[in-house]
Amino acid sequence: MNMHRRYARLGSPTRRSSPQGYHLSIPEQHAQLVAKMRGHYAYYGISGNYRRLGWYAHKVARIWQKWLSRRGSRFPWDRFNDLLKRHPLPAARIVHRHTPVSEALS
């Protein structure tokens, strides 16, 4: 399987779980998203993968804004950015640092 397909699947658990989250309050949605993002970073957060983790964080924010826009009234980006100041999503971070074997031995 090529990397493009593999990364295309990364966002799918977040997207798939969105219909169940429509009825939840914003703090509850935020708590669920934070838990999913932390789990994602714990699994995929290896050195050399920071750029893709940033991409994932951006996608999660876009999907959340889309969920909120579908809840009855439009949820514009300026309002969403204000929401992110109150309920920030975790930034992409490297959890597992790996050094090449040659560096580790010297």
Secondary structure, DSSP 8 states (H G I E B T S, - for coil): --HHHHHHHHTHHHHHTHHHHTTS-HHHHHHHHHHHHHHHHHHH-BTT-HHHHHHHHHHHHHHHHHHHHTSSS---HHHHHHHHHHS--------B----HHHHH-
